[in-house]
């Protein structure tokens, strides 16, 4: 499989016109010595950015996009030295190239198929990658894909955000095969009762085991723990491989939100992680 992917990339690299004229223009600009971020700004459509990369699309190609390291330029040159760390994120230039390197790693794509968008071409220094274009989800679309109530993914509601954190931790602890005790920023005390009325809210923890409950219905105080466990089982029945990758690669749970997830149609419709926040090589290498 890895050899097949390598040969496919080699073929595409030799026929860059496959991706359209705008990509050819970008490549020619970079080959002349233009910084890839400036080349993207000159020839491509800006889509958005994260802490480590900026994303650009093509007017003549709706299927792929370019992810370029997010650096500051002045007169086409990087302003800061490569070891300079952003005081807000702590990221150096190396963190940014490693994000591309990990995402484009064929071994990782082989180990976690259909979890990340496909990549087609990679700069020698990993300053940019050409990847499958997948649009981010809305909060409502994410809830639908996970099979959970829409109010669980409402980022505007602080209570919903806390409940979603708890749900993610229950899901990941099921993958880890250990008791589902919350480990997110808010601390939760374990109640003495195992009642259906036990409600998961900030400032509490949850009982370990409960029998199945009716379909989740949010009360004024939140969801009870039985309902959250049922939601976790529903999510894992559809997306276990994705969450296995989240756990094994130590992807921060805060990244499992609508803006970082999308739907790929390659190889059948499936949920993928658009930005895995894998800025440390050890995050991947330690799993091999």
N, C-alpha and C positions, 0 to 999 in steps of 0.2 A: 504493500500500500504506500509506504513512504517513497519507494523508488518510483511508483506511478505518479505521485504528486510532484516529485522532483523533475521527472521528465516532462510533465505537463507545464510546469513553470518554465522550464528551459525552452520548450516550444513557443510559449507565449512571449517570452523575452526576445526571441528571434523574430517575432512578428508582432511588434508593438502596435501596429495599425489595427489589430483585432479590437483594441479598446477605444478606437476613435481618434479623430484628428486632434482633439484637445489634449488627450494624453500624450500624443506624439509631440505636440508643441511643448508641453511641460517637460518631457524627457529631453528634448533638444536643448531647452533652456538650461536645464540642470547639467547636461553634458558639456555645455559651454563654460561652466564654472559658476553659474548663478546659484545662490543659496536656494534650496528646495522650497522654503517658505515663501521667499520672494517670487520664485517661479510660479508657485501655486496662486499667489495673489495676482499675478499678471495674467494668467491664462484660465484659471478655474473659478468656480462659484463657491464662495464661502458658505459653509453649512453651520458650523458651531465649533466649540472648543471645550476641552477639559483641562485638568491641571497639567497634563503632560503632553497633549497633542492638540493640533487644530485639524479640522476636517473640511475637505473641499470635494465638490462634485463636478461633473462634466455636463455641459449643455447637450452634447451629442451622445451621451452614454448614461442611461438611467440605472445601470446594473452594478457599476463599481464606483468607488470613491478613493480619495487619497487621504491618508493620515500622516501629517507632518509634525515633527517635534515642535512643541510650543515654546519658542524662544523669542527674545526681544532683538530686533534688528535696527541698525542705524546705517544708512547708505548701503544696504544690502549685506552688512556684516553683523555677526553676532556681537552684542554689546558686552556680554559678560564672559569671563573665562569659563572653561568647561567644568571647573571644580566649584564654581559659585553656586550656592544653595539659596533658593528663594526663601526669604524669611517667613513667608506665610505657609508654604507647603513643605519646606525642607528638601525639595527636589533639586538635584543637580542635572546637568545635561545628560549624564549617564543614565539617571533614572528614566529620562524621557526616551532615550534610544532603546533602553531595555524593555519599555512598554511595547514598542514595535517589535523588538526581537522575540519576546515571549509570544505575542499574538501571532506572529508569522512562523513560529516554530512548528515544523512539520511533525515532529515526534509528539508534541502536545496535541496537535489537531488529530493525529492518528489515535492517541490515547483517549481523547475526549471528542469523538466525532459528533457533529451536529450540536455542539455547545457554543462554538464561536463562529463568526462569519469566515467564509473562505478567504484566503489571501492568494494573490496571483503573482505579484512581483515585489521585490524588496531591495532597497538601496544597500549597497555594500556596507555602509556605515550605519544602517538602520535609521537614518534620518527621516525616511518616509517608507510607507508601504502602500501597495495597491490592494484594496480589499473589496469583498462583496458589499454592495450598498443595501443596508437594512435600516428602515426608518424606526426611530424610537416609538414606544407605545405611549398612549395617554394613561393616566391613572385608572380610568374606567376600563380601558382595554387590558391593562395588566391584571386587574381583578378578574375579568372574564377568562383570560388565559389560565390563570392559576385556579380558577373555580372557587373563588372566595367572594364574600359580599363586597360590593363596591366601596362601602364606607371604610373598609380595612386599608385601602390604598390612598385615601384622601390625605395628601401631604399638607393641606392647609389646616387640618384639625390635629392639634397636639395629642389628643387622646388616641386618635386613630394611628398616629405615628408610633406611639408607645405600644399599642396592641400589635401592630405589624411587626415591630421588633421582637416581641415575645413569640409571635407565630413563627418568624424566621428561626429563632433560637430553638424552638421545639422541633422544627423541621431538621435543622442541622444536627441536633442531638439524637434524632432518630437515625440519621446517617452514621453518626459516631457510635451508635448503639450504647448510649449511656443515659441515665435518668435525665429527663428534660427539665433541668433547673436553669432558670434564666441567667445569662451572663452578659446582658447588655448594660448600657450605662446606668439605667435605673435599677435599684436594688429591690428585690421582692422577698417578703418574709413568707415562709411556708406555713399555710394555715393548718390547724389541727384537724379540720374536718375535710371530708372527701365529698361533700354535698354538691348536688347539681347547682346550688345557689352560690357556690364559691365563684367569685368574679375576679378576672384578671385585670388589674388596674395598677397604675404606677404606685409603688409603695408596698406591693404585696408579691409573694411568690405563689406557686401553684402546687396542688397535690400531684403525686407521681402517677397514679393509675386511677382511671375512672371508666365505668362502662359506657357504651355508646349513648349519645343523647339525640334528641330531635334535631331537625335542621337548624343551623345557627340563626338566632334572632337576637339582635342587640337590645339589651335593656338600657335603662337610663344610666346604669353604672358600667356597662361594657358587655363582654361575652364571658360565659363561664368556661372553666378550663376544659371540660368535656367537649365543648363546641370547638375550641381552638385545636384540640387533638384531632378531631374529625376533619377540620380544615387542613391540618398538616398531612393527614393520610390522603386526602383528596389531591393536594398539590403533588405529593410524592408519587401517586399513582400515574400522574401525567409527566412529571418532570424530574424523576429521580436522578437521571444521568447528569442533568444540569446542576442539581444541588450536590451531587457527589463531587463534581468539579469544584464547586464553591468551597466545600469543606477541604478537599485534598490540596487545592492550590492556595488555601487560606485567603480567599477573596473576601475583603471586608463586607459584612452583611449590609452596611450602609450603601453599598453599590448595587444591591438588588432592588432597584427602583425602576419606575417606568422609563425614565430618560436613558437608562443604561441597558434596556432590554428591547428586543425587536423580534419580528417574525421573518425567518428565512423560508424561501420556497424551494431552495435547492435540495433535492433528495427527499422531498415531501415536506409539508408545512411543519415548522417546529420553532420553538422559542430559543433565541440565542442571546448571549451576553455581548453587548456592543463594546463596552469598556470594562475590562476585567480588573483594571487597577493593579496589574502585575508589574510593578516597577522594580522588583528585586529578583535577580536571577535565581536566588535560593528558593523563592516561592515555588518555582517549578522543579528545579534540579533536585530538591529534597524529596520529591515524590517518586523519583526514578530508581 
